[in-house]
Amino acid sequence: MQRRIFILGAAAMTVLSGCASKFRRYSGPEVTGIVINKGAREMFLLHEGKVLEQYEIDLGRAPAGPKEFEGDGKTPEGVYLIDRRNPNSSFHLSLGISYPNATDRAHAASMGKRPGGDIFIHGQPNRLRRRGQMDDADWTEGCIAVPNRAMEQIYAMVKNGTPIVINP
Protein backbone atom coordinates (compact mmCIF):
# COMPACT_ATOMS: atom_id res chain seq x y z
CA MET A 1 0.00 0.00 0.00
CA GLN A 2 2.79 2.45 0.83
CA ARG A 3 4.40 1.79 -2.52
CA ARG A 4 1.21 2.64 -4.40
CA ILE A 5 0.82 5.88 -2.44
CA PHE A 6 4.42 6.82 -3.23
CA ILE A 7 3.92 6.19 -6.95
CA LEU A 8 0.71 8.21 -7.05
CA GLY A 9 2.44 10.96 -5.08
CA ALA A 10 5.33 11.08 -7.51
CA ALA A 11 2.95 11.22 -10.47
CA ALA A 12 1.00 14.04 -8.85
CA MET A 13 4.21 15.96 -8.16
CA THR A 14 5.27 15.56 -11.80
CA VAL A 15 1.94 16.93 -13.03
CA LEU A 16 2.01 19.81 -10.54
CA SER A 17 5.59 20.77 -11.26
CA GLY A 18 4.83 20.75 -15.00
CA CYS A 19 2.01 23.24 -14.45
CA ALA A 20 4.21 25.54 -12.40
CA SER A 21 7.09 25.75 -14.89
CA LYS A 22 7.68 29.04 -16.65
CA PHE A 23 9.64 27.31 -19.39
CA ARG A 24 7.59 26.23 -22.39
CA ARG A 25 8.48 24.37 -25.55
CA TYR A 26 7.86 25.71 -29.02
CA SER A 27 8.05 23.70 -32.22
CA GLY A 28 6.32 26.01 -34.71
CA PRO A 29 7.77 28.21 -37.42
CA GLU A 30 10.94 30.13 -36.56
CA VAL A 31 10.46 33.71 -35.40
CA THR A 32 12.46 35.67 -37.99
CA GLY A 33 11.58 39.13 -36.73
CA ILE A 34 9.85 41.17 -34.05
CA VAL A 35 8.04 44.44 -34.70
CA ILE A 36 7.05 46.83 -31.92
CA ASN A 37 4.64 49.67 -32.65
CA LYS A 38 4.99 51.91 -29.61
CA GLY A 39 2.07 54.21 -30.41
CA ALA A 40 -0.35 51.30 -30.74
CA ARG A 41 1.21 49.44 -27.76
CA GLU A 42 1.56 46.25 -29.81
CA MET A 43 4.23 43.67 -30.56
CA PHE A 44 4.24 41.16 -33.41
CA LEU A 45 6.33 38.00 -33.71
CA LEU A 46 6.87 37.28 -37.40
CA HIS A 47 7.95 34.41 -39.61
CA GLU A 48 9.09 35.67 -43.02
CA GLY A 49 6.73 38.66 -42.70
CA LYS A 50 3.71 36.63 -41.56
CA VAL A 51 2.33 37.35 -38.08
CA LEU A 52 2.66 34.36 -35.75
CA GLU A 53 1.61 36.12 -32.54
CA GLN A 54 0.46 39.56 -31.45
CA TYR A 55 0.68 41.02 -27.93
CA GLU A 56 -0.38 44.17 -26.10
CA ILE A 57 2.60 45.82 -24.40
CA ASP A 58 3.53 48.40 -21.78
CA LEU A 59 6.47 50.73 -22.36
CA GLY A 60 8.76 53.10 -20.53
CA ARG A 61 7.15 55.66 -18.23
CA ALA A 62 7.83 58.41 -20.83
CA PRO A 63 6.94 56.58 -24.05
CA ALA A 64 6.86 59.44 -26.58
CA GLY A 65 10.01 59.67 -28.67
CA PRO A 66 13.14 57.54 -28.81
CA LYS A 67 15.36 56.78 -25.84
CA GLU A 68 18.13 59.38 -25.72
CA PHE A 69 19.98 58.83 -22.45
CA GLU A 70 20.06 56.87 -19.23
CA GLY A 71 17.16 57.60 -16.93
CA ASP A 72 14.87 59.28 -19.45
CA GLY A 73 12.21 56.55 -19.06
CA LYS A 74 11.87 56.14 -22.81
CA THR A 75 11.77 52.97 -24.87
CA PRO A 76 14.30 52.96 -27.76
CA GLU A 77 13.29 53.25 -31.40
CA GLY A 78 15.24 51.67 -34.22
CA VAL A 79 16.60 48.33 -35.38
CA TYR A 80 18.25 46.04 -32.83
CA LEU A 81 18.76 42.34 -32.10
CA ILE A 82 17.69 40.05 -29.30
CA ASP A 83 21.13 39.50 -27.81
CA ARG A 84 20.67 37.72 -24.46
CA ARG A 85 18.25 35.75 -22.30
CA ASN A 86 17.68 35.92 -18.58
CA PRO A 87 15.80 32.94 -17.10
CA ASN A 88 16.36 34.39 -13.60
CA SER A 89 15.06 37.89 -14.34
CA SER A 90 13.53 40.07 -11.64
CA PHE A 91 10.68 40.36 -14.16
CA HIS A 92 9.74 36.66 -14.58
CA LEU A 93 11.73 36.05 -17.80
CA SER A 94 13.46 38.51 -20.09
CA LEU A 95 15.03 38.87 -23.52
CA GLY A 96 17.74 41.50 -23.95
CA ILE A 97 17.65 44.07 -26.72
CA SER A 98 20.99 45.23 -28.18
CA TYR A 99 20.43 48.88 -27.22
CA PRO A 100 22.53 51.02 -27.31
CA ASN A 101 24.02 50.79 -30.77
CA ALA A 102 26.80 53.07 -32.05
CA THR A 103 24.33 55.76 -33.13
CA ASP A 104 22.61 55.72 -29.73
CA ARG A 105 25.97 56.03 -27.93
CA ALA A 106 27.08 58.92 -30.16
CA HIS A 107 23.80 60.78 -29.69
CA ALA A 108 23.93 60.48 -25.90
CA ALA A 109 27.59 61.55 -25.89
CA SER A 110 26.72 64.64 -27.95
CA MET A 111 24.39 65.61 -25.10
CA GLY A 112 27.08 64.90 -22.51
CA LYS A 113 25.14 61.92 -21.17
CA ARG A 114 25.30 58.14 -21.06
CA PRO A 115 22.91 56.18 -23.32
CA GLY A 116 21.82 53.72 -20.65
CA GLY A 117 21.22 50.09 -21.39
CA ASP A 118 19.65 46.92 -20.02
CA ILE A 119 16.61 47.25 -22.24
CA PHE A 120 14.54 44.06 -22.29
CA ILE A 121 11.28 42.49 -23.30
CA HIS A 122 10.10 41.13 -19.96
CA GLY A 123 7.23 39.93 -17.82
CA GLN A 124 5.86 41.36 -14.61
CA PRO A 125 7.99 41.99 -11.50
CA ASN A 126 8.67 39.01 -9.25
CA ARG A 127 8.32 41.21 -6.16
CA LEU A 128 5.18 43.10 -5.31
CA ARG A 129 5.23 46.75 -6.26
CA ARG A 130 3.55 49.64 -4.49
CA ARG A 131 -0.20 49.82 -4.97
CA GLY A 132 -1.09 51.71 -8.13
CA GLN A 133 2.45 51.59 -9.52
CA MET A 134 1.45 49.29 -12.39
CA ASP A 135 -2.25 50.17 -12.66
CA ASP A 136 -1.47 52.43 -15.60
CA ALA A 137 0.32 51.43 -18.77
CA ASP A 138 3.88 52.51 -19.42
CA TRP A 139 5.44 51.78 -16.04
CA THR A 140 8.87 50.43 -17.04
CA GLU A 141 12.15 52.34 -17.11
CA GLY A 142 12.33 51.90 -20.91
CA CYS A 143 11.67 48.20 -21.39
CA ILE A 144 8.80 46.43 -23.13
CA ALA A 145 6.55 44.55 -20.70
CA VAL A 146 3.96 41.85 -21.27
CA PRO A 147 1.98 39.57 -18.93
CA ASN A 148 3.96 36.61 -17.60
CA ARG A 149 2.08 33.97 -19.63
CA ALA A 150 2.80 35.92 -22.81
CA MET A 151 6.46 36.26 -21.79
CA GLU A 152 6.71 32.50 -21.34
CA GLN A 153 5.49 32.02 -24.91
CA ILE A 154 7.76 34.75 -26.30
CA TYR A 155 10.78 33.36 -24.40
CA ALA A 156 10.16 29.91 -25.94
CA MET A 157 9.65 31.24 -29.47
CA VAL A 158 12.38 33.87 -29.86
CA LYS A 159 16.05 32.99 -30.27
CA ASN A 160 19.11 35.16 -29.74
CA GLY A 161 20.00 37.00 -32.93
CA THR A 162 16.38 37.69 -33.88
CA PRO A 163 16.05 41.21 -35.35
CA ILE A 164 13.66 43.60 -33.59
CA VAL A 165 12.31 46.81 -35.11
CA ILE A 166 10.91 49.33 -32.63
CA ASN A 167 8.72 51.91 -34.36
CA PRO A 168 7.33 55.15 -32.87
C-alpha positions as CSV (number, residue, x, y, z in Angstrom):
1,M,0.0,0.0,0.0
2,Q,2.8,2.4,0.8
3,R,4.4,1.8,-2.5
4,R,1.2,2.6,-4.4
5,I,0.8,5.9,-2.4
6,F,4.4,6.8,-3.2
7,I,3.9,6.2,-6.9
8,L,0.7,8.2,-7.0
9,G,2.4,11.0,-5.1
10,A,5.3,11.1,-7.5
11,A,2.9,11.2,-10.5
12,A,1.0,14.0,-8.9
13,M,4.2,16.0,-8.2
14,T,5.3,15.6,-11.8
15,V,1.9,16.9,-13.0
16,L,2.0,19.8,-10.5
17,S,5.6,20.8,-11.3
18,G,4.8,20.7,-15.0
19,C,2.0,23.2,-14.4
20,A,4.2,25.5,-12.4
21,S,7.1,25.7,-14.9
22,K,7.7,29.0,-16.6
23,F,9.6,27.3,-19.4
24,R,7.6,26.2,-22.4
25,R,8.5,24.4,-25.5
26,Y,7.9,25.7,-29.0
27,S,8.0,23.7,-32.2
28,G,6.3,26.0,-34.7
29,P,7.8,28.2,-37.4
30,E,10.9,30.1,-36.6
31,V,10.5,33.7,-35.4
32,T,12.5,35.7,-38.0
33,G,11.6,39.1,-36.7
34,I,9.8,41.2,-34.1
35,V,8.0,44.4,-34.7
36,I,7.0,46.8,-31.9
37,N,4.6,49.7,-32.7
38,K,5.0,51.9,-29.6
39,G,2.1,54.2,-30.4
40,A,-0.4,51.3,-30.7
41,R,1.2,49.4,-27.8
42,E,1.6,46.3,-29.8
43,M,4.2,43.7,-30.6
44,F,4.2,41.2,-33.4
45,L,6.3,38.0,-33.7
46,L,6.9,37.3,-37.4
47,H,8.0,34.4,-39.6
48,E,9.1,35.7,-43.0
49,G,6.7,38.7,-42.7
50,K,3.7,36.6,-41.6
51,V,2.3,37.3,-38.1
52,L,2.7,34.4,-35.7
53,E,1.6,36.1,-32.5
54,Q,0.5,39.6,-31.4
55,Y,0.7,41.0,-27.9
56,E,-0.4,44.2,-26.1
57,I,2.6,45.8,-24.4
58,D,3.5,48.4,-21.8
59,L,6.5,50.7,-22.4
60,G,8.8,53.1,-20.5
61,R,7.2,55.7,-18.2
62,A,7.8,58.4,-20.8
63,P,6.9,56.6,-24.0
64,A,6.9,59.4,-26.6
65,G,10.0,59.7,-28.7
66,P,13.1,57.5,-28.8
67,K,15.4,56.8,-25.8
68,E,18.1,59.4,-25.7
69,F,20.0,58.8,-22.5
70,E,20.1,56.9,-19.2
71,G,17.2,57.6,-16.9
72,D,14.9,59.3,-19.4
73,G,12.2,56.5,-19.1
74,K,11.9,56.1,-22.8
75,T,11.8,53.0,-24.9
76,P,14.3,53.0,-27.8
77,E,13.3,53.2,-31.4
78,G,15.2,51.7,-34.2
79,V,16.6,48.3,-35.4
80,Y,18.3,46.0,-32.8
81,L,18.8,42.3,-32.1
82,I,17.7,40.1,-29.3
83,D,21.1,39.5,-27.8
84,R,20.7,37.7,-24.5
85,R,18.3,35.7,-22.3
86,N,17.7,35.9,-18.6
87,P,15.8,32.9,-17.1
88,N,16.4,34.4,-13.6
89,S,15.1,37.9,-14.3
90,S,13.5,40.1,-11.6
91,F,10.7,40.4,-14.2
92,H,9.7,36.7,-14.6
93,L,11.7,36.0,-17.8
94,S,13.5,38.5,-20.1
95,L,15.0,38.9,-23.5
96,G,17.7,41.5,-23.9
97,I,17.6,44.1,-26.7
98,S,21.0,45.2,-28.2
99,Y,20.4,48.9,-27.2
100,P,22.5,51.0,-27.3
101,N,24.0,50.8,-30.8
102,A,26.8,53.1,-32.0
103,T,24.3,55.8,-33.1
104,D,22.6,55.7,-29.7
105,R,26.0,56.0,-27.9
106,A,27.1,58.9,-30.2
107,H,23.8,60.8,-29.7
108,A,23.9,60.5,-25.9
109,A,27.6,61.5,-25.9
110,S,26.7,64.6,-28.0
111,M,24.4,65.6,-25.1
112,G,27.1,64.9,-22.5
113,K,25.1,61.9,-21.2
114,R,25.3,58.1,-21.1
115,P,22.9,56.2,-23.3
116,G,21.8,53.7,-20.6
117,G,21.2,50.1,-21.4
118,D,19.7,46.9,-20.0
119,I,16.6,47.2,-22.2
120,F,14.5,44.1,-22.3
121,I,11.3,42.5,-23.3
122,H,10.1,41.1,-20.0
123,G,7.2,39.9,-17.8
124,Q,5.9,41.4,-14.6
125,P,8.0,42.0,-11.5
126,N,8.7,39.0,-9.2
127,R,8.3,41.2,-6.2
128,L,5.2,43.1,-5.3
129,R,5.2,46.7,-6.3
130,R,3.5,49.6,-4.5
131,R,-0.2,49.8,-5.0
132,G,-1.1,51.7,-8.1
133,Q,2.4,51.6,-9.5
134,M,1.5,49.3,-12.4
135,D,-2.2,50.2,-12.7
136,D,-1.5,52.4,-15.6
137,A,0.3,51.4,-18.8
138,D,3.9,52.5,-19.4
139,W,5.4,51.8,-16.0
140,T,8.9,50.4,-17.0
141,E,12.2,52.3,-17.1
142,G,12.3,51.9,-20.9
143,C,11.7,48.2,-21.4
144,I,8.8,46.4,-23.1
145,A,6.6,44.6,-20.7
146,V,4.0,41.9,-21.3
147,P,2.0,39.6,-18.9
148,N,4.0,36.6,-17.6
149,R,2.1,34.0,-19.6
150,A,2.8,35.9,-22.8
151,M,6.5,36.3,-21.8
152,E,6.7,32.5,-21.3
153,Q,5.5,32.0,-24.9
154,I,7.8,34.8,-26.3
155,Y,10.8,33.4,-24.4
156,A,10.2,29.9,-25.9
157,M,9.6,31.2,-29.5
158,V,12.4,33.9,-29.9
159,K,16.1,33.0,-30.3
160,N,19.1,35.2,-29.7
161,G,20.0,37.0,-32.9
162,T,16.4,37.7,-33.9
163,P,16.0,41.2,-35.3
164,I,13.7,43.6,-33.6
165,V,12.3,46.8,-35.1
166,I,10.9,49.3,-32.6
167,N,8.7,51.9,-34.4
168,P,7.3,55.2,-32.9
